[in-house]
């Protein structure tokens, strides 16, 4: 039995899970390409760090407003159908983004678009007084349309994310759940390598609209693959499925509050990535500091995922971590140190190495945190608990992007990245002291769901 437990490919031998993973993988490639290229497009159109930060704001507003209701919906309805509905919306939005980018020169300068650009320019002026006014450009009528479509895209993704994140326990036997979570993170990291890198090459070869078209096509492929997915084990209905109260919606938050280990791990991710996230500033580093153009931008954007994939494969092929909580704390400290190195680097290869290490360290956090959420949570609460965890993760990424963009506008990109990395080191030390249960966490294979 021990050999079966340590089979690194055990979950992949389950056909229903394998079919879902493959379809989701290709959709993630398109999603990562679209996300990376949208930041490049906005920066090329505006030359503004604040505009990059506002892309993060567009993504975080739906996260904060919709995550909790989305979690309750995922626990009441068929998660497979919810995923299909949201994916269909993303397909349409990506097609519209491709059209807006291809025909951006033909978009009329309607008063509402001029007013929106003026508002964006005013926001940039608040934070970028040190830049020459002529260096900032908010004169593309299609720019507000791109922001609007990114907002709709974010709403669709947030509404289905609890369903996507909590469907895995229904596709594999419970003993294989930890292995499936590791392969989920591996697929995600491969996609985040392939997506931005492919996006960078496509920008250079065929232009920005081709990336949005690719995203639409891959999401449509995932939509078709969902028809083949069947549950390995039936979902457990929520005990309060007939209710529509805020107490029901907030049940996931109540559960996490009781489980201090999950709360500590999620808080660690929230504040570490909020302070240490530097991905939003990669267009600036690629253009102004490293001078590597769109292809170099694609590889910089992909480097953390290369590191994360390498770490995920190593974790999949070794026995479960004996002290996952302590490993988590040290990995976050390593993430902060690597961010500091990236911030001060002026060498493309050193920057790639530092970003590679940030991804490797971050993957440990992802595996441990997701394993805690899935292994300790009853299925009837998984959608809502996942939604709360999504707020921690997503808000750290998106508010972190806003923080990085605005701080870069005030003190420059190097200062924004270095101070953020130092803040991450401080957060790791604070959480280690405040949540001693993390240091004493037993192996993940010993954890079981609790009510």
Phi, psi and omega in degrees: 000328182296324179295323180293320181296329184260010175294113184292345182249018186301312182294326181291345178280351177270114190298315184297323177290318181298318179297317179294317183298318181296313179297317179296324180300312181292325176297322180293325176302310179298319182296317180292323177297315180297315181299314181294316185288330177299319178294320178297317181297313181298318180292320179295325180286329189245329188066022188244129173291326178298321178299324176295318178298324180291335173297320175297321179296318179301326180278331185276333181299311175298327179301312182289326185276329193246347188298312183295312175301323179297323178296317178295321178297319181296329179277346182259336189237170179295115185296327179297316180291323177298317179299318180297317181296314180294322179297322178298320177297317180298322177302311181297317181297318179296323176298317179293324176296319177298317180294316180297325180283319182293319184255025186299327180291339182265357180291125181295148178277066180297152180306320182294325178288321176297319179296319179295318177296322178297322178294319177296318179296322179295320177297319179295323182296330180296322186259347187236042180298334182285345179272149175295138183301325183291342182283342180259132184235115175233056185239012178266113182302332182285346183302310178299328178294321178296317177300317181297315180293324175296325177295314178297318178302315180296320178300314180296317181294320181293321183294332181256353185296318176300322178294317180295319184284336184254005181277337184303317179299343179273351186254350181224157171298148184306319180298340182262005186296316179301318178294321179296321179297320178298318179289329173301313180293325177297314179298319179299316183290323175299318180296322181284344168282307186293321184299300180297320179297314178296322177299316179298316178295319182293325176302312182292325187270322189226356178096164184300318182303329181296330180291317177295322177296319176300315179302318179297317182295318181288324175296322178294324176300315177299318179301318178293323183291336181297337180293339182268355186277128173235150181284134174289322176222143186291149176294151177266117182294146177295142178295341181243034187298333182277350184272158177223051184254162176294333176298321177294315181298323184270005182300325178296319178295321178297319180297314181296323179298324178286328182265090187297334180293316177295317179300316181294317180295319180291321178295322178300315178295317182305304187281328180294313181285325177302318181276322188264353181297129180236003187298325182295338183264001181300322175303322179292315178299317181296325186271309190264330189255312183263340175055057185242357175072188186293325179292315176298322176301317179300319180287323175299318180294330182272341187303316178301325180287328173300315177295319180295320179295317178300318179292320180297318179295322178295317179295323181293331185261010177236167178295158179306148180301131181287326180228073187297325181294314179295320177298320178301313182297316180292326180292323178293322176297319177297323176301313180298318180296319179294325177297319178298317179298315178299319183300322184266353184286141170242009179256130180300317184288322176294321178297317177301316181296318180295317178294324175303315181292324177299320179292320179297313180293320182293328181296326175300316178299317181298312183296314182294314183295313180294324178296318177300314182296313184285325185278332183263353187255130173296150183300327182293347179245357189299321180298315183287322176294318177298323179296317178294317177299325177297322178297316177301309186290307185294319181294326178295319180291312187281317175293327175298322176295320177295315179302314182295317181296314182290320179293324177296322179295329183274314187240001181095157184296323182295314179297320181298319182285314184294313179296326176295318178297319177296323177297323178297319177299320179294321180295317180301318179294320182293316181292323178301323180280323186281332183235078182297339179300332177296320181292334183260011184298129179285174177305145183299331180293345180268355184274146179223155178300144177233147179280000000 
